[in-house]
């Protein structure tokens, strides 16, 4: 089980089971949402329990996706495509070791010019995994 929280502690969450591998999204929206690129792991919605859900503000960043952040401290926490059965949790919000690794980088065509990726992981200009 993985546990996470926002910066101020008003929102916490638990993911039942092990976290799957994660991806780093370099799209413009994820970079603006997180302040860099957004690293998250997709988990079944049924595996996620959120405490302090009243403090999560949802922003519809597109017709297919909304993003959840703490309304008090602004911490980026969730990437949710409501029509899907999964939700992505921000690995930066996990308290303690995650027990997982990144598997790929996506939307590299939108990557910021101020950093390089040299970790040897696959790099894609789109999102090959789930098309959200």
Legacy VTK file of the C-alpha trace (Angstrom):
# vtk DataFile Version 3.0
C-alpha trace
ASCII
DATASET POLYDATA
POINTS 132 float
0.000 0.000 0.000
1.252 3.468 -0.894
0.278 6.537 1.108
0.506 10.126 -0.037
-0.514 13.640 0.883
-0.418 17.249 -0.171
2.062 19.758 1.236
-0.194 21.027 4.035
-1.748 17.650 4.916
-5.356 18.675 4.207
-5.554 15.891 1.592
-4.149 12.415 2.042
-4.653 9.255 0.070
-3.909 5.554 0.057
-3.484 3.223 -2.882
-4.292 -0.417 -2.166
-1.647 -2.711 -3.612
1.666 -1.921 -5.223
2.086 1.095 -7.466
2.564 0.215 -11.152
5.384 1.698 -13.185
5.058 5.399 -13.842
5.479 7.737 -16.764
6.830 11.243 -16.993
4.564 13.515 -19.013
6.221 16.508 -20.662
3.098 18.034 -22.261
2.576 21.740 -21.792
-0.425 21.231 -19.510
1.406 18.811 -17.190
4.407 21.120 -17.042
2.185 24.055 -16.055
0.224 21.892 -13.581
3.306 20.572 -11.808
5.954 23.228 -12.417
8.149 20.728 -14.290
7.149 17.429 -15.856
4.490 15.328 -14.136
5.432 11.840 -12.980
2.462 9.689 -12.074
1.285 6.103 -11.773
-2.101 4.942 -13.083
-4.062 3.013 -10.457
-7.571 1.555 -10.510
-10.040 4.088 -9.121
-11.314 1.352 -6.814
-7.816 1.116 -5.251
-7.680 4.823 -4.282
-9.021 6.148 -0.981
-8.880 9.917 -0.440
-9.198 11.581 2.970
-9.976 15.290 2.962
-11.613 15.016 -0.448
-13.482 18.256 0.270
-10.108 19.981 -0.052
-9.462 18.646 -3.561
-10.250 21.140 -6.294
-10.778 19.717 -9.767
-9.775 21.621 -12.878
-11.078 20.389 -16.248
-7.948 20.776 -18.376
-9.716 19.275 -21.399
-13.008 17.651 -22.331
-11.556 14.247 -21.356
-9.412 15.003 -18.305
-9.553 16.801 -14.993
-6.692 17.477 -12.616
-6.949 17.465 -8.850
-4.980 19.660 -6.491
-5.227 20.744 -2.869
-7.364 23.871 -2.582
-5.297 25.055 0.403
-1.641 24.515 -0.538
-2.026 23.986 -4.304
-0.164 20.657 -4.419
-0.697 18.739 -7.683
-2.125 15.321 -6.800
-4.278 13.616 -9.440
-4.840 13.255 -13.194
-8.323 11.869 -13.748
-9.966 10.908 -17.034
-13.530 10.422 -15.639
-14.591 8.061 -18.449
-11.770 5.635 -17.590
-11.503 3.176 -14.705
-8.103 4.486 -13.576
-6.702 7.652 -12.026
-3.089 8.795 -12.010
-1.529 9.724 -8.682
1.442 12.073 -8.509
4.520 10.186 -7.369
5.901 13.379 -5.840
2.998 13.303 -3.370
3.822 9.799 -2.093
5.036 9.777 1.504
8.195 7.677 1.699
9.503 5.228 -0.899
7.206 4.540 -3.847
8.399 1.016 -4.589
8.144 1.707 -8.321
10.117 3.139 -11.226
9.437 5.207 -14.293
8.970 3.244 -17.505
8.795 5.983 -20.161
8.570 9.662 -21.040
5.580 10.924 -23.027
4.814 14.072 -25.049
8.502 14.753 -25.558
7.634 17.131 -28.397
6.460 19.568 -25.704
9.426 19.076 -23.371
10.864 22.208 -21.831
14.124 23.491 -23.301
15.789 23.927 -19.892
16.391 20.236 -19.115
17.636 17.049 -20.742
16.444 13.479 -20.321
19.303 11.000 -20.266
17.920 8.134 -18.181
17.723 5.702 -21.116
13.951 5.205 -20.847
11.782 5.169 -23.989
10.708 8.615 -25.165
7.482 9.172 -27.112
5.973 12.225 -28.788
2.473 10.953 -27.942
0.932 8.755 -25.274
1.218 5.133 -26.378
-0.094 3.642 -23.161
-3.741 4.698 -22.895
-4.543 7.539 -25.270
-6.107 9.950 -22.751
LINES 1 133
132 0 1 2 3 4 5 6 7 8 9 10 11 12 13 14 15 16 17 18 19 20 21 22 23 24 25 26 27 28 29 30 31 32 33 34 35 36 37 38 39 40 41 42 43 44 45 46 47 48 49 50 51 52 53 54 55 56 57 58 59 60 61 62 63 64 65 66 67 68 69 70 71 72 73 74 75 76 77 78 79 80 81 82 83 84 85 86 87 88 89 90 91 92 93 94 95 96 97 98 99 100 101 102 103 104 105 106 107 108 109 110 111 112 113 114 115 116 117 118 119 120 121 122 123 124 125 126 127 128 129 130 131
